[in-house]
Amino acid sequence: MAIITATDLSKAHGADEIFSWISFSLPQRARAAIVGPNGIGKTTLLRMIAGQESPSSGHLHIAKGTRIGYLPQEAGFKASHSLWEECLEGFSDLRKQEAELSRLESKMGSHPDDAEIIEQYGKLQAQFDHAGGYVYETRIRTVLSGLGFKQSDHKLSLQKLSGGQRTRALLARLLLENPDVLILDEPTNHLDINAVEWLESQLRDFEGTLLIVSHDRYFLDRVANRIWEMSPTGFETYRGNYSAYLKNRAVRWEERKETAEREISRMEKELDYIRKNIAGQRTQQAKGKLSRLSRQIMAVETLGFEAVSRMKWSEITSEDGGANISRRPMRVEEAAKRLAALRTPDDSQQSFSLRMRSKQRSGDIILRADQAEIGYPGKPLFSIEKLELHRLECAALIGPNGSGKTTFLRTLLEQLEPLAGKLTPGASLKIGYFAQAHEDLDPSLTMIEEIDKVGSGMLEKDIRRYLGRYLFSGDDQYKKVSVLSGGERGRLALAKLSLLDANFLLLDEPSNHLDIPGQEVLQQVLADFDGTILLVSHDRYLIDALATQIWEIDTEQKKLNIFDGSYSQYRGIQIESPAEDEGKLPSEESPAAVEEFPVKTLSKNELQRIRNKLNSLEDRILEIEEQMEELGKKLQNPPSDPEKIKKLGEDYAYLEAELSQAITQWETLSEQL
């Protein structure tokens, strides 16, 4: 049964439309992830579902009694109490029960033979135990530890926490409250890899419904079982996790491309007929065809082939269906020109254009280390016993924050000396460095001036055209670096890096601030790069796609461990329990199964039988919920007879099991539709 449904949702601020005509159904226990470029309206949609914004039009329905927990990207707290006290707020009912148990214990001490007090205490203790009353403090400690808080942080005032710590504190509170629907906006932003992996395990076991926006593709692979894609051309749904979504999206795009080719070919034949007959005996028929063809061309220009492919051409050319398309017929040559333009590849799914190439070939050995020690005088961070990096390899350097990853890159750039041993670069190296904090960008310069520093005599018009490939246009190109957002600085830094023609790239968090389409572009470019890469990143999806070696900084042993293989292989040997399945999806078949066994096409009779069964199940679910509500009221004011109380409890448990089974059947049948 759907816990949240939306029909034709639209949102606009004044004349600026954020999104329009979004419809979806979110079943109970689903794990849905929303993906799409920055600025498309993902956060706005989450806020709308969380009740913090209203749609401009359309309808949003949330099942009655649904408890929603919402994690924004930046959390704020008005309260000034401690982190521990904030987490206790999630157990207010249990703490009231705990206080009542304490009161009853005192009464039993003075009235040890009072059967009524003893019975009351027994009932309350059973409820308290069933609700986790004896372990809630342990749960708090587990959750705080999993999210990276130390024991010493528990007494810190919320007002003294950093922005990232506040977001983690709110996430802890939400996990402890266990809402029916958990809405998370970029939950991994302030977490290191260990905390993210802990969160993944918690969310896989979460019994409620999840709705997530995240740029962490590996996280989406591990948690999501359906993907909602928001794009300038519309809102689409895909089954499976992120990797399955990529495969299914490619298939869908290819099908639409073929549809577009067929339709363009058909329209070109129409145009040939019009040319031959516009001035002949069939001029009226040709003019009618030109009028319809004009409306079809304008429909594709306005809506795109993706939207038009879901419509009938008769709808576009009709008086009602084509009401938003101009009725002005084109001239023949204008139609030919605009039809030819439709054959231009659609780059709407690409966020920016990026190329990396190396003009000069390096030696076969890129880097050697022998008994090297990395760090600062008086503060060694880690040692390297032996290390060798070869041409065309990609090494991923991973480790906790503060372990020395950036320090190692600075040592390779000869900004620091190794404290001991040797760190020997190879021959004919031209190094390109992408700094995480973009400190190589001068805040006082404009974007054009920054590109001019490395542009080898590029004219201003060439620089402006080049910046356009990175989504900088018009007067924005004259902005100073100091006023750019994090994402804009990242794109500018990548634009500079691609002009260096380096053969050895040192990349410190290159995917930070990039949306998923941007990450996909970056990944493809680095995969095609004809040089060597040393990658520092928390982006496990990027690491898994590129790395041939994993260099892990062990902060306890203060040494660099080297694993020859991919990130998935590295994680495989790190996980002690074979029961944890890398590809497992919660509450739904794996994406591999989705790929291998496509959904069977159902006949009209089969569809009708399923719909009838669904209607019957919905009626039964409603009936069970009403019966459980009545029993719940009776249990709140139980009869004096213990046998009757026991019978009420058994009836309630039976209905609860029947409800769970009915909901499972409903979800299974809904998936078949």
N, C-alpha and C positions, 0 to 999 in steps of 0.2 A: 504494500500500500504506500502511495506517495505521501511523504511527510511535508513536502513543499512543492507547490506547482506555480508556474508563472505563465501568463498568456499575454502576448503582445506587449511586453514591458518596453517602455521608452523613457529616456531621461534627457532633459535639456536644461541648460542654464541660459535663460534669455533666448537669443537667436542661435546659440551654440548647441548643437545636438551631440550628445555624448554617445548614445547608442539608441537603437530603435528596433521594435518588433522582435524582442527576445522571448521565446517560449521554451519551457523545459519542465520536466517532472523529476523530482529527486526522491527515489524510494528510501525507505528505512534501511539503515545499515550500509547505504551506498558510500563510496569513497570517491567523490568527484573533485577534479582539479580543473581550474580555469586557466587557460594559457592564451597568450596573445601579446602584441607589441605594447610598449609603454604608452599610456595615454588613451588606450582604447576603451577604458571604463570598467576594468576588472574590480578595482577597489570600490568604485561607486556601486556596482552590482552587489558586492558583499555587504556594504553598508545598508543598502536597501533591504536585503534579506534579514539583516540584523535589526531592522527597525529604526536605524539612525537617519535614513533618508526616505523620501516618498517618491514613487514613480510619477513622471509627468503624465503618463497615460498607461493603460493596460491594467492587469489584475494580478495580484500576488496573494496566494492563499497558503497559510501555514496551519497545519493540523492543530486543533484545539488542545491546549494544555502543553504544547511543545516548549521545552526549556532550551533556550539558545545561549551559547557562550561564544563571544566574539573577541578575537585577538587582532587589534589593529597593528599597523606597522610600527607605530610609536605609541607606547602606552603611557598614560598619565594617572597619578593617584592624588586624590585630594586629602586622603587620610595621612596622618604623620606617624602612625604606629609602626611597629617593626615588621620585617619580612615574615617572621614566624607568626606573629599575630594576624597578618593578612591571610596566611594560609589557613589558620584556625577558623577564619570567617566562613570557610567552605563547609565547616562541620558544626554549624550553630545548632542544628536540631539534635545532633548526637551529644553535644555538650550540655544541652538542656536535659536530655535523658540521663546523662552522667550525673548532673547535679541532683536530679530527682532520685536516682538510685542511692546516692549518698544520703539524701534526706530519709529515704525509707530504711536504710541500714541503721541510721541513728534511732528511728522509731522501733525497729525490731530489737535493738539493744535494750530498750526500756520496756518493750512488750513482746518478749520472746514467744509467747503462746498465742499471739493474735493471728488466727488463720487468714483473715482477710488481708492483712498487711503482707503476710508471707506469699499469698497467691498473687497479689498485685506486684510484689517485687519480682516474682518468678516470671510473670508475663513480660514485664518491662525489661528484665535482664535478657530474656530470649530475643526480644526485638533489638535490643542494643547490640547483642552479640551478632545477630544475623546481619545488621547494618554495618558491621565492621568497627564497632565501638571500642574494642580492645586493641585495635591495630592502627587507628587513624593517625596517631602521632608517628608511628613507624612509616606509614605511607607518606607523610609530609617529608620526613627526612630522606626517604628514597627518591621522591620527585625532585626535591631541591638539589640533592647530590647529582642526580642524573642530568639536570640542567646546568651543572657547573658551579653551583654555590658551595662554599665551604661551610663547615660548622660555625666558624667565626662570623659568617655573614648573617646568621639567623637573627641576631639582635639588632642589625643595622636598621635605622629608620628608612622608610620608603623614600623620604625626601632627600636622603643622602646617596641613594643609588644612582648610577649612571643611566643614561637613556636605554642602553642595551640591557642592563640589569633589571630595569623596570619592566621592560617587555618580557624578559624571562620570568620575572615575578608574577606577572599577570598570567602567563602561560601555565605556570605551576598552579596558580589558583584555579584556573579553568580545568586542568586535568584532574585536580582533586574534587572539584564540584561534579564532574561527570555529567555534563548536560546531555540532552537528547540529540542536539545538533551542535557540532563544534565547528565554528567558522574561523579559519586561520589565514591571515594575510601576511605572507612572507615569514613563516615561523622560524626558518633556519638562519635568518639574517645575522643574529647575534650569537650563534652557536658554533663551537668548533666541531670537528668531525665526530669525536666521541659522543658529544651531546646530541648531535643530529642522529647518530645511529641508535642511541638510547631512545630518542623521541620516536623514531621509526618503529621500534619494537612496541612502544606504548600505544601508538596509533593503530598498529595492526591488531592489537588486542582490544581496542576500544569498541564497546558494544553499541554505541550510538552511530549517528550519521556524520560524515565528514565533508566539509566543503573547503577547498584549499586554493589559494593563489600562491604560487612559488616559482622562482626562476631556477630552483635546484632540480635539474632534470633527473638526477640519480635518486633523489628523495621521492620524486613523483613516480619513478619506476617501482620503488619499494612500497609505496603507500596507496597510490590511486588505482582504481579499477574502472574508471571512465574519465574521459577527457572532454571538456567543453572548450571549444576554440572560438574566441572572439576575434574578429578581423574586420577591416573596413567593408568587406563584402557580406558580412552576416555572422550568424551564430550557428555552429555545427557541433554535433555530438559524435563521439567515437567510443567504442568499447575497448577495454583493456588499459594497460598502463601507458607510460609515455612512449616507450619503444614500439609498442603495438600501434599507437597513434601515428607515429612517424611512417610506419609501413602502410597503414590503411589510408593515411592522407595522401601518400605518393600514388597509391592505386586510384584513389578518388580523383586526384588532379589529372592523372593520365586519362582517365575516362572522360573527364570534362574537356580536356584538350582535344581528344578525338571527336567529341560532340561539337566543339567549336569549329574544328576543321571541316566536319560534314556540313555544318550550317553555313559557314563562309562559302564553301564550294557551291552549295545550293543557291545562296544569294548571288554569287558571281554568275551562275547560269541564268538566273532571273535578270541580272543586269545585261547580259549578252542579248537576251530576248528583247529587253526594253530598247537597247541601242538599235537593233535591227528594225524595230516596228514603231518607234516613237513618231516617225514622220511618214509612216505608210498607211495602208488600209486598216491596220489594227491599232491605230493610234489611241483610241479610247481604252482598249484593253491594256495597252502598254502603260498609259498614264495611271490606270488603276493599280497595276503592278508596281509602278514607281512609288506611288503613295504608300502602299503597304511596305515596300522595301525600305523606304525612308524611315518609317516608324520602327521597323525591326532594327535598323542600324542604330537609331537613336536610343532604343531600349537597351541594346548591348553597351553602348557608350555610357549610358546613365547608370544601369544596374550591374553591368558585367555579365559575362557568360555564365558564371556560377549561379547567379540569381535567375537569369533568363532560362537556363537549362531546366529549372524546376517549373517553368511556366509553359503553357501551350502558345504557339505563335498566334493562334486565333484569339487568345486573350489579349495579346499585345496589340493586335491590329483592330480589335473591337472598340466600339465607342466607350464602353464602360471600363474594360480591363486596361485600356491604354490611355486612361484619362490624364495621367501625368506625363505623357509623351506628346510632344508637339505634333500637330496635324499638318504642319507645313511640309508639302512634298519638296524634296531636293531636286536640283537640276541633275542631269545624268552624270556630268563630270564631277560634280560635288559628291554624289553618291559613290562614284568609283574611287575617288580619293579617300573618302572616309572609310569605305569598305577595305581598301588596301591597308589603312592604318590599323584595322582590327587584327591583322596578321602579326603585328608587333608583339613579341613575347610579353606576357603579363608578369611584371616583377613585383607585384603588390605584396607577395609573401616574403620578399627580401628586405631586410631593414636597411642595409647599406652595402656598398660595393667595396671590397677589400682584396688586394693582391699582395702577396709576399714572394719575392724572388731574390736569389743571390746571383750576382754577376760573376763572382770569383769563387772557384772551387777551393775548399779548405783541404788540409791534409787528412789522412785517414784517422789519425788519433787526435781527438779534440781536446781531451783533458785527462791528466794523470794526477793522482794524489798518492803520497807515500808518507805514512805516519804524520799526517798533517793535523794541526790543532787549530780550531776556529774559535774566535771570540775577541775579547778586549783584554789589554794588560791587566792582570789581577782578576779577570773574570772569564775563564775559559768556558765555552758553551758545549762543544762536542769535538770528538776526535775522529779522524778517518784513517783506518789502517791501510787499505789499498782501494784504489778506485781507478777505473778506466772507462772513458766515454768515447765511442767511435762515431764517425761521420754518419749522418742520416738517422741516428738514434734520437729518441726523445726520453729524457729522464725526468721523472716527477719527484720533486723534493717535498716531502710531507712531514708534518710534526705539529705539536701544539703551538698556539700563539706564544711568542717569546722564546721559542726554542733555538732560534738562530738562523732561520731560513733566509731572511733578507740580509743578515750579516754575512752569510756565505756568498750571496750574490755580490755584495760590495767587495768581498775579498777577491772574487774572480775579476772584478772590474779594476783591481789594484788600488781601490780606495782605502783598503786595509791590508795589513800584512798578516800572513798566518803566524800564530804564536809559536809554532814549531813545525818541523817537517817541511815537505815540499808540496807545492800545488803548481803543476806545470801545464800551461796552455799549449795547444798544438800549433802547427805551422799554418801560415796564410789565413789566419782568422780575422774576420771582420765582425765585431760583436754589435748586436742591436739589443738595447736594454729598454724594457717596459717597466717603469717604476710604479709600484702600487699606489703611492701618494702623488704621483705625477709631478714630482719635484723638479723634473727636467723642463717643465713648462714655466715660462716667465709670466707672472701675474700681470705685469705692466704692459705686455704686448697684446696685440690683437691676434686673432686666429690667422689672418693673412700673413702677418709678420712672423708668426711662429713657423708656418710652412716655408716662408721665404728663407729662413735660417738653414734649411736642409734641402731646399728645392733646386739647387744647382742652376741658378739663373732663370728660373721659371718666370714668365711674365705674369702680371697680376691677373689677367683674364684667364690664364692657364691655372693659376692657383685657385681662383674662384670656381672654375669648372671642376677642379680636383676636389675641393671642399664639398661641392654639391654631391659627390659620390658618397660622402659621409653624413648626408642629411643636413648639411649647413647650406642655407640659401639666403639670397637677398641681403638685407642690411645686417642680418645675424652674423655674417662673415666678418664684420668689422667690430664685433664685440670683443672686449678684453677678456683674457683668460680668467681674471679675478672674479668675473660675474657668471662664469659658466657653471652648470650643474655638474655633479659627479659623472653622470653618463656622458655629457658633452665633452668633458675633459678626457674621459676614456677614449672616445671616438677620435678626438684630436690627437691624442698620444699615439693611437694606432695609425692614424694618417701619416704622422711624422715617421713612425717606425718603418712603414712600408716603402718610404722613399730612400732608406739607407742602403738598400741592397745588401743587407748583412747575410752572412752564412752561418752564424751562430747566434741564436736568439735566447736571451735571458728574460723570461717573462714572469713578473711578480703580480699574481692575481689579475691576469688580463681580462677575465670575464666579469669582474666586478662592475656593477651598475649597468651591465648589458641586459636587455630583455632576451627572452628565449629566441626570437628570430635572429637577434644579433649574435647570440652564442652559437647558433647553428652555422651562421656565416663564418664566424671566427674558427670554429672547429674544422670546417671544410677547407678553409684557407691553410690552416696549420697542417692538416693532413696532406695537402698537396705541396707543402713547402719542400724545396730541394736542398735543405741544409739541416742543421742539427739544432735541437731545442732542449733547454733546461727550463722546466715549468714548475713554478711555485703556485699552488692553487688549492682552494677548498672545493673546487668544482670537480666532484668525483666522476661525473659523466664525461667531462672533458679529459680528465686523466685516463679513464678507462679506454677512451677512444684513441688516444695518442701514445700513451707511455709504453715504452719497451723495457724500461727499468723503473723500479720504485726505490727511491732513497728515503729511508725513514730515520728521522732523528729521534733516538731513544733518550729522553730527558733524564731517566733514572740512571742509566749506565753512562750517559753523556758520550754517546758514540753514534756514528752513522752506520745503519744497517742497510745493506744493498740486496735487493731482490731482483733477479733477472726474470722479467715476465710482466704481464699486464696487471692492472689494479684488481681485476676480478680474481685472477690467480693468486695474487697476494692476499686478498681478503679470504679466499678459500682456505688458506693454511692458517690464517689468524683465528678463524671461527672453530672453536673446539667441538661444538655440538653439531653433528651432521643433520640434525632435525631442522635447523634453520635453513630454509630454502631461499636462495637468492632471487628466484623468479616467482615466488609464491605471491598470489594476490588474495586479499581478504574477501570472503563472502562471494566469490565469483570465480569462474574458471580462469586459468592463466591466459595471458595474451597469445601464447603459442597455440593453445587450444582454440582460441578464437580464430587465429590465422589458418590453422590446419583443418578445422571443421566449420565451414561457413554455415550460417543459419539456413535451414531448409525453408523453401517457399511453401507457405501453407495455402490450401484451397479455401474457397469462400465458406464452405460448410465447416471446415476445421476452425477457421477464424471465428465464425458465429458461435460454435460450441465453446470455444475458449472464452469469448465475451460473456456468454450465459453463465459459465462457471465462475468467472470473475465477479459478476453481479451477485451471484448466490453467495460467494465467499465474503464479499463486502457486507452483505446483509447479516451474515453469521458473525463476522468480526464485530460489527456494531452491537449485535445482540449480546455477545460475550462481554464486551466492554461495559454495557449497561448492567449485566448481572454481577460483574466484578465490582462495579461501583456500589451496588446495593449491599453486597457482602462486606465491602470495605467499611460502609457505614455501621453495619452490625458489629463488626470487629472493633470499631472505635468505642462502642458501648456494649461490651459483651454480656451475655446472660450469666447468671450465677452458677449454672450447671457446667462443670468442667467438660463433660462429655459433649455438650452442645457446642462449647467453644472449639473443641477438637474437631467436631464435624464441620463447623464453619471454615476452619483452617484448611481441612482436607478439600472441601468444595472449592475454596479459593485457589488452591494449588492445582487442582484438576482443570479449572477454567483457564488458569495462567498457561498451563501446558497446551491446552487446546487452542488458545489464542496464538501462541508462538507457532504451532503447526499450521494454522490457517494463514498466518502472515507469510510463512515460508512458501506455502502453496501459491498464494497470491503473487508473490515476487517471481516465482518460477514461471507461472502462466503469463505474467506481464512481459517477461523477457522473451517468451515465444512470439509475442505480438511484435 
